[in-house]
């Protein structure tokens, strides 16, 4: 059980670090990237990351740079978008598993 | 990779390490590994800890099973770098490349046990649709997987739903077949630390 709990703690640490630790983008922008919500137009790249990263092109990165984002800022926001999308999937799976476990225990 | 900082932005420590690895293995350091060294306090250190626990920590799934899950999730994500990496690692861990190839070609007719097959269906649906419901999990439990195994599979799924997105967005460079084999050997010997 300890190992399972440990992984959840590490996942929480990761999310906390990404969205509220130091960075070259604001915490607010990282939260938006993580949630894939309220993103300004030059960052439509992040929606691609969240929903279909296989379709990201050199042009998407180029447009973000032309809009004034540095490579470090793009790095941070892409990582937040990727971890955010994967986290929503993860939480959906864990929630369904928790329901199933509690139904089993409830008989 | 598409960002120059991920190709050339490393400090002296990682640069020396990359050279040593190249010297001893004869192959460049895979981009997936390089990425974790870039501003490692931001993402790499914590993600490596998570991935090591998910892929090499205690579990009723074998290491080969978990590598197969990583390959299958990568297939759904259409991430060539991750498919090659983890199918090579799973094939080596099972000592059975045909089994891995069969799963990636068509899960329903592949020669894997029912608990693993249904678990792969679950992580595939989660990856493709972004969500699963209670009935999806019940189907896996009915096939004989334990709740702990489902949880472990979800951990693997998170790790590679993240990594595949980064691979496709940053443009991880494909290695030669020998390079992927060397990477598989390394992952089985040293893990994701």
Interface residues (C-beta under 8 A of the other chain):
Chain A: X3 X4 X6 X7 X10 X11 X13 X14 X17 X18 X21 X23 X45 X48 X49 X50 X53 X54 X56 X58 X61 X71 X72 X74 X75 X76 X78 X79 X81 X82 X83 X85 X86 X87 X88 X89 X90 X92 X93 X94 X96 X97 X99 X100 X101 X103 X104
Chain B: X2 X3 X4 X5 X6 X9 X38 X39 X41 X42 X43 X46 X47 X49 X50 X53 X54 X57 X58 X77 X78 X79 X122 X126 X127 X130 X131 X132 X133 X134 X136 X137 X138 X141 X147 X148 X150 X151 X152 X154 X155 X157 X158 X161 X162 X164 X165 X166 X167 X168 X169 X170 X171
